[in-house]
Structure formats: structure tokens, C-alpha cells
Amino acid sequence: MVTVSSFSQEKKSKGLSLRDRKLTVNQHGLFIELAGSAYAYSFNYETLILNRGITRWYGRLGFEWLPIKQADRIIHFPVMTSAAFLRTRWQPEVGFGALFRLNFDPGLGFGDGFYFTDPPTNIFLTPRIGVRWHSKPNDFNETWLVKIAFTPLLGMDVFTGNSYFHPWAGISFGKTWSRRDRKK
């Protein structure tokens, strides 16, 4: 009688199995968005808030400064929450947020202090519908992120009461990661 024994191992990559790397959802993301929820561009940080089944909720905070003659003292902060669906590399995404504007022009408001725009349209609403794509994870479970979305700006002039709808879209490029997957 002949007996043959063999052992098999699942391929490991820097501490994470190949299967675990495919199923992990990264907790953090940094990306630049061209146009989109701000006007021209914004630098953004995104964090995973809730991960349930095929749905993931994200929170996001961005920053935009336009160093041009008429807007060099205006800073924008897009703040948003969004949900991505499915566990594939291409994921539909919907969200809602606001674009906060700070204007540091002297003479607006209280001397050299700051004032929220002139006229005071302080907040622009920014709904979002689009798609996000994640690359295959690398050895540290980091992925490249690309997002394309329709992001109209909704606002109202508080002096005249006139509301407006400005169709807008954006594209984002960045990277995602989780601390627990980083190499020590």
C-alpha cells in the first residue's frame, strides 16, 4: 500500500490572503476632484462611515482655494455624504452635500474679518449621482480610485429670493487605504 501526503497553502501577500484583499473595503481615501462639488477643483478626504452588505456610506470633506484676481480671498469647503452600492470594481454612487463658501475680502462684514459671500449665498447644495471605480489592491491593500459624477449646484440669493440650478459634473482621482493593512 502506498500513501501520498500533500499540503496546500493559500497564497499570502504581505500578511493578507488574496481572498481577504479582494473583500476588504478601505477606510480612508484622498483624492482630487476636477470641477464636481466645488467650482474648479477640490482636495478631498473621504472616510468609511458604515459598511453593511452591498452598501457603503462615506463622509467627505474637501478644500478649494481659487488664486485668481476676483476670487483670491474665497475658500470653498465641500462637505458630503454618499453611498456606494455593489461589491465590484465599478460601483454606482449617490450622495448629497453642501458647498460652504468663506469670503475674506476686507470691507465685507466686519472690517478685515470674514463674511460668508456677498450677496450672502452661504451654502450651495450639491446632490451627486455617478460611478466609482477601484483598482485591484496592491500588497498593502491600497487601491486607486476614480469617480465620475453629475454634481449640479443648487443655490438661492437671500436678498432677491431667486433660486438657481447650475448643471455641473466632476471627475476624481486618488487613492484608498486602511491602517490595519499597512506594512509595519
N, C-alpha and C positions, 0 to 999 in steps of 0.2 A: 504494500500500500504506500502511495506517495502522497504527501501533504505539501501544499504550497501556501505560504502565508504572504500577504502583501498589505502594505499600509498606504493610505491615501491621505493627502492633506489638501485643504482648500488654500489656494494661493493667497498669501498675505502680502500687503503692500504698506510698509511703514506702520505696522500696528493695526490697520483696518483691513478686514477681509474685503474682497472685491464685491461681494453681495452687500455688505454694510455700507460701502462707499456709494453704491447706486441708490440706496434707500434713504440716506441721510439728507435732511433738509438743513441748509446752513442758516445760522442765526443772524449773521451780520452781512451787510453789503455797503460798499462805497461805489458811487457811480457819478458820472457827469451826464446831465440831460441837456440836449440842444433843443431850444425852444421849450415846448412842453408846458409844465405847470408854472414856470416863470416866463419871462419875455424872451430873452436871447439864449440863456444857458443857466444852469444851476449845478452846484456841487451838492451831493446828497448823501446822507447816511440813512440806511434802512435797517430795521431790526424786526425779527420774527416775534410776533405777539402771541399767536395761537396757532397750533398745528393739530388739526383734527381731520382724520380720514383723508379725503382728497382736497380739502380746503386749508389754505394757509392765510392768516391775517398778518399784514405787515404794517408797521408805523414808519413814517419817514419825515425827516427834517432836512431842509435844503437852505442854500445861501446863494444870493446873486448880487453882485455889485456891477453897475454899468459905468465904467470910467469914460463917459463921453460928455461933451460940453454941457448939454442941458440936463443930464441925469447923473452927474458925477457925485451927487450927495444923496442919492436914493439907493436904499438897500432893500432887497426883497427876501422874504423867508417863506418858501412853500412848505406847508405842513399838510400831511396827507395820511390817510389810512386806505389800504387796498386789500383785496382778496384775490388770490390766485387759485385756480382750480386744476385738478388732474395731477397725476404723478408721472408726467412725461417731460421731455426736454422743452417742448413747446407748451405753454400754459396760458389759457385765457385769463385776463386780469380786469377787474373793475374796481373803482375806488372813488373817493370823494375827499376833497380837502379845501384849503384856503390859501391864498397868497397874501401875506401881510406885507405892507409897504411902510418903510420908515423914510422920512424926508428930513435931512439935516441942514436944509437951507437956512441961513441967517435971515431973520425978519419974518419967518413963518412961525406963528405961535408965540413963544416966549423968548425973544431975543436970539441968542446963539444956541438955544436948546433945540430939541427936535419936535416935529409935529407930524402927524400921520396925514400926509399928502395935502395938496391944495388944488382944487377943492377936496374936502375930506372924504374921499372914497377910500376908506381904511383897509377894507378887506375885499378881495375878489374871490368868488367861489370857483373851484376848479374840479368839475367831475372828470372821470377818467375811464376810458374803455380801450382795451388794447390786448397785446400779447407779450409774454416774456419768454426768453429762451435762455437755458443754462447749458454750458458746455459739459463735456464729461469731466468728472472730478480728477484733479491731479493727485499726487501722492499724499498731500496734506488735506485732501477733500475740498480744496478751493475750486470754484468754478468761475468761468467768465459769464457775464450777464449782459444780455441785450434786450431792451424793451422798446416797443413801438406802440404809440397810443394816440388817440384823439383826445385832446385836453382843452375844450373850449373855456374861455374866461367869461364869467358872468359877474356883472357889477351894477352899481347904481350911484348916480351923483346925488348926494343927500340934499343939495341946495335946490336942484330943479326937479328931483324925483324921477328923472329919466333913467330907465334901465337899459342895459345893452347886453348883447351876446356877441362875443368875438370868437369865431371858429379858429381853432389852433390845434397843432399836433406837435409831437416831440419824439425824439429817439434818444435812448440812453445806452451808455457803455460803461461797464465796471466789473467788479469782482466781488464774490461772496466767500465767506469763511465762517468757521466755528472755532472757538478757542479750544474746545475739547479735542479737536482733531489736529491741532498744530503740533509740529515736531518740537520736542523739548530740547 
